[in-house]
C-alpha cells in the first residue's frame, strides 16, 4: 500500500480511498431510493455532490486513512456543532444508521466489517443527535 496506513485500520479493511468514496456514494443512493428515508434526504441540500464528497473525506480520515477532511473538523464537538441546526432525534439517527447499513449491504461488506463499522457509526450518529 502506497499510503502509510495501518494494515488493520478500518480504512485498510474497507479497501482504501476508492472504496470509502464508493460507500459514501452508495449511502446517498440508498437515501434517495428508500421511501422510509425521505425525511433524512430532506435534511440535505437538493444537490448531493458536495455532501457525498464531504462524507467520503470525513470517513477516510475517521477510519484511519489520509487527512482529507482536515484536522480542525474532526473533533466530535465540531461535528455536533455542524449539525446543530437540524432536528436530529432517535428516529433520524436510526434512519441514518439504516441508510449506512443498507449501503454496506449493497456493497457486499462481510459481516465482520459491517459489525465493526456499525459500532463506529452508532457512536457517531448518537453523538450528532440534537434532540431527545
Backbone torsions as a table, in degrees:
resi	resn	phi	psi	omega
1	UNK	NA	129.7	-175.5
2	UNK	-69.8	-32.3	-178.7
3	UNK	-82.1	154.8	178.4
4	UNK	-88.6	73.5	-174.8
5	UNK	-117.7	132.9	176.3
6	UNK	-56.5	134.2	-174.7
7	UNK	-58.5	-34.6	-176.4
8	UNK	-96.4	8.4	177.2
9	UNK	-64.2	156.9	176.0
10	UNK	-59.4	-35.5	178.1
11	UNK	-57.4	-47.0	179.1
12	UNK	-69.6	-40.0	-179.1
13	UNK	-63.8	-34.9	178.8
14	UNK	-70.8	-36.0	-179.2
15	UNK	123.2	16.5	174.9
16	UNK	87.8	-167.5	-170.7
17	UNK	-60.4	-44.6	-179.4
18	UNK	-59.7	-42.6	-179.4
19	UNK	-68.3	-37.1	179.2
20	UNK	-67.5	-40.9	177.1
21	UNK	-64.1	-35.7	175.7
22	UNK	-63.6	-41.2	179.1
23	UNK	-62.1	-46.5	179.1
24	UNK	-61.3	-41.8	178.5
25	UNK	-63.5	-45.3	-179.6
26	UNK	-66.4	-36.2	177.0
27	UNK	-54.4	-47.9	-179.3
28	UNK	-73.7	-30.3	174.4
29	UNK	-64.3	-42.4	177.8
30	UNK	-61.8	-44.7	-178.5
31	UNK	-59.4	-36.8	-178.9
32	UNK	-77.8	-26.5	-173.8
33	UNK	-91.8	-28.5	-173.5
34	UNK	-91.7	118.9	-178.5
35	UNK	-57.4	-35.7	-177.9
36	UNK	-69.8	-9.1	-177.3
37	UNK	-109.5	11.0	-177.1
38	UNK	-64.8	-32.0	176.7
39	UNK	-64.7	-38.6	177.4
40	UNK	-65.5	-43.5	178.2
41	UNK	-59.5	-38.0	-178.7
42	UNK	-63.8	-19.5	178.4
43	UNK	-78.5	-9.3	-175.6
44	UNK	-103.4	160.5	175.6
45	UNK	-62.6	156.7	-179.6
46	UNK	-58.3	-45.2	177.2
47	UNK	-93.3	125.5	-170.8
48	UNK	-98.5	-0.2	-175.2
49	UNK	-57.2	-45.7	-179.0
50	UNK	-67.0	-40.6	178.3
51	UNK	-62.3	-43.5	178.3
52	UNK	-58.3	-48.2	-177.5
53	UNK	-64.0	-45.3	-178.6
54	UNK	-65.1	-41.1	177.2
55	UNK	-62.1	-45.6	-179.8
56	UNK	-61.4	-44.7	179.5
57	UNK	-63.5	-43.4	178.9
58	UNK	-61.3	-48.0	-178.1
59	UNK	-63.1	-39.6	177.6
60	UNK	-54.5	-50.4	-177.5
61	UNK	-70.6	-42.5	-177.9
62	UNK	-64.7	-31.4	179.1
63	UNK	-83.4	-0.3	177.8
64	UNK	102.0	13.6	178.8
65	UNK	-94.4	-159.2	-176.9
66	UNK	-65.7	155.5	-178.7
67	UNK	-80.6	78.2	-179.2
68	UNK	-89.4	-21.9	-174.4
69	UNK	-94.1	-29.4	179.8
70	UNK	107.3	131.6	-177.7
71	UNK	-58.5	-35.1	-177.6
72	UNK	-66.2	-19.3	-175.1
73	UNK	-108.6	12.0	-175.9
74	UNK	-97.8	-7.4	-178.0
75	UNK	-72.2	151.0	178.1
76	UNK	-62.5	-35.8	179.9
77	UNK	-64.8	-41.6	178.3
78	UNK	-62.7	-43.7	-178.4
79	UNK	-63.2	-42.9	178.6
80	UNK	-64.0	-44.7	-179.6
81	UNK	-62.5	-38.4	-179.5
82	UNK	-62.4	-26.5	-177.7
83	UNK	-105.4	2.5	-174.6
84	UNK	-57.9	-30.4	-177.8
85	UNK	-74.9	-9.7	-178.7
86	UNK	-98.9	150.0	174.9
87	UNK	-89.7	93.1	-178.2
88	UNK	-112.0	106.4	176.9
89	UNK	-110.3	-162.1	-178.9
90	UNK	-63.8	-38.9	-179.1
91	UNK	-64.0	-45.2	179.4
92	UNK	-67.0	-39.5	175.7
93	UNK	-57.9	-47.5	-178.3
94	UNK	-66.2	-34.3	176.0
95	UNK	-65.1	-43.0	178.9
96	UNK	-61.1	-45.1	179.1
97	UNK	-63.7	-40.6	178.1
98	UNK	-62.3	-42.8	178.6
99	UNK	-60.3	-45.5	-180.0
100	UNK	-67.8	-39.9	178.0
101	UNK	-60.2	-46.1	179.9
102	UNK	-65.6	-37.4	177.5
103	UNK	-62.4	-44.3	178.8
104	UNK	-64.8	-39.7	178.5
105	UNK	-63.7	-46.4	179.1
106	UNK	-58.1	-35.8	-178.1
107	UNK	-84.7	-1.4	174.4
108	UNK	77.0	26.4	177.4
109	UNK	-63.5	141.0	178.7
110	UNK	-72.0	165.4	-175.4
111	UNK	-57.7	-42.3	-177.1
112	UNK	-64.5	-42.8	179.5
113	UNK	-68.5	-42.6	177.6
114	UNK	-60.4	-38.8	179.0
115	UNK	-65.8	-47.7	179.7
116	UNK	-60.6	-47.0	179.3
117	UNK	-67.0	-39.5	-179.5
118	UNK	-58.8	-41.1	177.9
119	UNK	-62.4	-44.1	-179.5
120	UNK	-66.6	-42.4	178.4
121	UNK	-64.0	-36.8	179.9
122	UNK	-62.1	-42.1	178.1
123	UNK	-61.6	-47.8	-178.6
124	UNK	-63.4	-48.8	-177.3
125	UNK	-62.7	-36.4	177.5
126	UNK	-68.9	-35.3	-176.8
127	UNK	-71.0	-33.1	-177.3
128	UNK	-85.6	-1.7	176.0
129	UNK	-56.2	138.5	-178.9
130	UNK	-114.7	-12.7	178.9
131	UNK	-133.8	166.9	180.0
132	UNK	-101.7	NA	NA
